[in-house]
Amino acid sequence: MNRAAGMLELLDGPVDEVAELEANLADIAFANRRLGGFAPLQRELRRHAARTLVDVGCGGADLGARLVSDAARVGDALHVTCVDRSAEILAIARRRTGNDPRLSFVLADATRLPFGDGAFDVATCTLALHHFEPAAAVELLRELRRVARLTPIVGDLVRSPLALAATVLYARVCARSRLTRHDAPLSVRRAYTPVEAGELARAAGWRAPRVRREPFFRMTLVDG
């Protein structure tokens, strides 16, 4: 199954209806909560005992909000800097998280992060790698590696015919937003395989990239 290069999802362009965008972000939050987005990230953060992280392409900040709450439950302090290129998405994220002081919000391009080298323990990026064509994906991964003191953690979909079939079913049955119904299957078609993701990470200068397959047609990419 070849990658669908050059095709854009609706979320890649401007979305005029705020309610439609909010519904799409709610669908993504549901997928992260129930279909394997949160657990791998939680596992890797605990393994590295991270106290600061930057979430690049944060969307509605559902992962950041859950991570700081999860850390607080075990007595740890965690601060998450949520980065997105969309001011509209960041405004929704702020409203949804109630201006939690453990979360900061920054408008920035994922391939040109406005932070110093090693500024965070961990740099994360979930369900966004597939939005980038290979050259831009390398730039994204290079920036994540640069700002992460310990490791970047990238979670994304895995491209395969079975993943596509399952995602088409999910989009038809579970999605609230027309954006999700359009974008979810295309996301799988645009996704990288684990081998391809590892090659991109090596091209970005990661020292020892490691890819782990996760449930529900996902993968986690870390450095070391």
C-alpha positions as CSV (number, residue, x, y, z in Angstrom):
1,M,0.0,0.0,0.0
2,N,1.7,3.2,-1.2
3,R,1.7,6.4,0.8
4,A,-0.9,9.0,-0.4
5,A,1.7,11.7,-0.8
6,G,0.6,15.3,-1.6
7,M,-3.0,14.9,-0.5
8,L,-4.3,17.4,2.1
9,E,-6.7,16.8,4.9
10,L,-9.5,19.3,5.6
11,L,-7.7,20.1,8.9
12,D,-4.6,21.1,7.0
13,G,-6.5,24.1,5.6
14,P,-8.6,26.8,7.2
15,V,-11.8,25.7,9.0
16,D,-14.4,28.4,9.0
17,E,-16.9,26.8,11.5
18,V,-15.6,26.8,15.1
19,A,-18.2,24.2,16.1
20,E,-17.0,21.9,13.3
21,L,-13.4,22.3,14.4
22,E,-14.4,21.6,18.1
23,A,-16.2,18.5,17.0
24,N,-13.1,17.3,15.1
25,L,-10.8,17.9,18.1
26,A,-13.3,16.0,20.3
27,D,-13.1,13.1,17.9
28,I,-9.3,13.2,18.1
29,A,-9.5,13.3,21.9
30,F,-11.7,10.3,21.9
31,A,-9.3,8.4,19.7
32,N,-6.4,9.4,22.0
33,R,-8.3,8.3,25.1
34,R,-9.8,5.0,23.8
35,L,-7.6,4.0,20.8
36,G,-4.1,4.0,22.0
37,G,-2.9,7.7,22.0
38,F,-2.4,8.3,25.7
39,A,-1.1,5.0,27.1
40,P,2.2,4.8,25.1
41,L,3.0,8.5,25.9
42,Q,2.3,7.9,29.6
43,R,4.5,4.8,29.6
44,E,7.5,6.7,28.0
45,L,7.1,9.8,30.2
46,R,7.2,7.6,33.3
47,R,10.2,5.7,32.0
48,H,12.1,8.9,31.5
49,A,10.7,10.6,34.7
50,A,10.0,13.8,32.6
51,R,9.0,17.0,34.4
52,T,8.8,19.3,31.4
53,L,7.6,18.5,28.0
54,V,6.5,20.3,24.8
55,D,3.5,18.9,22.9
56,V,3.9,19.9,19.3
57,G,0.7,19.9,17.3
58,C,-1.2,19.8,20.5
59,G,-4.7,20.1,19.0
60,G,-7.3,20.5,21.8
61,A,-4.5,19.8,24.5
62,D,-6.4,16.7,25.6
63,L,-3.1,14.8,26.1
64,G,-1.4,17.6,27.9
65,A,-4.3,18.0,30.3
66,R,-4.5,14.3,31.0
67,L,-0.7,14.0,31.5
68,V,-0.5,16.8,34.1
69,S,-3.4,15.3,36.0
70,D,-1.9,11.8,35.8
71,A,1.4,13.2,37.2
72,A,-0.4,15.0,40.0
73,R,-2.1,11.8,41.1
74,V,1.2,10.2,41.9
75,G,2.7,13.4,43.5
76,D,4.7,14.6,40.5
77,A,4.8,18.0,39.1
78,L,4.7,18.2,35.3
79,H,4.5,21.2,33.0
80,V,3.4,20.9,29.4
81,T,4.0,23.6,26.8
82,C,1.3,23.1,24.1
83,V,2.3,24.2,20.6
84,D,0.1,24.5,17.5
85,R,0.3,26.5,14.3
86,S,-3.5,27.4,14.5
87,A,-4.6,30.3,16.8
88,E,-8.1,29.0,16.6
89,I,-7.1,25.6,17.8
90,L,-5.1,27.1,20.7
91,A,-8.1,29.2,21.7
92,I,-10.2,26.0,21.9
93,A,-7.5,24.3,23.9
94,R,-7.3,27.1,26.4
95,R,-11.1,27.0,26.9
96,R,-11.2,23.2,27.2
97,T,-8.4,23.1,29.8
98,G,-9.7,26.0,31.9
99,N,-6.4,28.0,31.8
100,D,-4.7,25.3,33.9
101,P,-1.4,26.9,35.1
102,R,0.4,23.6,34.5
103,L,-0.2,24.2,30.7
104,S,1.3,26.9,28.5
105,F,0.3,27.7,25.0
106,V,2.5,28.8,22.1
107,L,1.7,29.6,18.5
108,A,4.5,28.3,16.4
109,D,5.5,26.3,13.3
110,A,6.5,22.7,14.2
111,T,9.5,22.8,12.0
112,R,10.8,26.1,13.5
113,L,10.3,25.8,17.3
114,P,11.0,29.0,19.2
115,F,12.9,27.2,22.0
116,G,16.5,26.6,22.9
117,D,18.4,23.3,22.6
118,G,17.3,20.9,25.3
119,A,14.7,23.3,26.6
120,F,12.4,20.4,27.7
121,D,13.0,17.0,29.2
122,V,10.8,15.5,26.4
123,A,9.3,16.7,23.1
124,T,6.1,14.9,22.0
125,C,4.1,14.9,18.8
126,T,1.0,12.8,18.4
127,L,-1.1,12.1,15.3
128,A,0.8,14.8,13.3
129,L,3.8,13.2,11.6
130,H,1.7,12.0,8.7
131,H,0.7,15.6,7.9
132,F,4.3,16.2,6.8
133,E,5.8,15.2,3.6
134,P,9.2,13.4,4.0
135,A,11.5,16.5,3.8
136,A,9.3,18.5,6.2
137,A,8.9,15.4,8.5
138,V,12.7,15.3,8.8
139,E,12.7,19.0,9.8
140,L,9.9,18.3,12.4
141,L,11.8,15.3,13.8
142,R,15.1,17.3,13.9
143,E,13.4,20.1,15.9
144,L,11.8,17.6,18.3
145,R,15.3,16.0,18.9
146,R,16.9,19.5,19.3
147,V,14.6,20.8,22.0
148,A,14.3,17.5,23.9
149,R,17.0,16.9,26.6
150,L,16.1,13.2,27.1
151,T,14.1,12.0,24.1
152,P,11.4,12.9,21.6
153,I,8.3,10.8,21.6
154,V,6.3,10.6,18.4
155,G,3.0,8.7,18.2
156,D,1.2,8.2,14.9
157,L,-0.9,5.9,12.8
158,V,0.6,3.0,10.9
159,R,-0.2,2.7,7.2
160,S,-1.7,-0.7,6.1
161,P,-4.8,-2.0,4.3
162,L,-6.2,-3.4,7.6
163,A,-5.7,-0.1,9.4
164,L,-7.4,1.7,6.6
165,A,-10.4,-0.6,6.7
166,A,-10.7,-0.2,10.5
167,T,-10.4,3.6,10.3
168,V,-13.1,3.8,7.6
169,L,-15.4,1.9,9.9
170,Y,-14.5,4.1,12.8
171,A,-15.1,7.3,10.8
172,R,-18.6,6.1,9.7
173,V,-19.8,4.8,13.1
174,C,-18.1,7.0,15.7
175,A,-17.1,10.3,14.2
176,R,-19.1,13.4,15.1
177,S,-17.4,15.7,12.6
178,R,-17.5,15.7,8.9
179,L,-13.8,16.7,9.1
180,T,-13.1,13.4,10.9
181,R,-15.1,11.4,8.5
182,H,-13.0,12.8,5.6
183,D,-9.7,13.1,7.3
184,A,-9.4,9.9,9.4
185,P,-9.1,7.4,6.4
186,L,-6.8,9.8,4.6
187,S,-4.6,10.1,7.7
188,V,-4.0,6.3,7.4
189,R,-3.2,6.6,3.7
190,R,-0.7,9.4,4.4
191,A,0.9,7.7,7.4
192,Y,4.3,6.2,7.4
193,T,5.2,2.6,8.2
194,P,7.5,1.9,11.2
195,V,10.4,1.3,8.8
196,E,9.8,4.6,7.1
197,A,9.4,6.5,10.4
198,G,12.7,5.1,11.6
199,E,14.5,6.1,8.4
200,L,13.1,9.7,8.8
201,A,14.3,9.8,12.4
202,R,17.8,8.7,11.4
203,A,17.8,11.4,8.6
204,A,16.9,13.9,11.3
205,G,19.9,13.0,13.4
206,W,18.3,10.9,16.1
207,R,21.0,8.9,17.8
208,A,19.2,5.5,18.2
209,P,15.6,5.7,16.9
210,R,13.4,2.9,18.1
211,V,9.9,2.2,16.8
212,R,7.3,0.2,18.8
213,R,4.0,-1.0,17.3
214,E,1.0,-0.2,19.5
215,P,-2.6,-1.4,19.7
216,F,-5.1,0.0,17.3
217,F,-2.7,0.5,14.3
218,R,-0.4,3.0,16.0
219,M,3.3,3.2,16.6
220,T,5.6,5.1,19.0
221,L,8.9,6.4,17.9
222,V,11.6,7.3,20.5
223,D,15.3,8.0,20.5
224,G,17.0,5.3,22.5
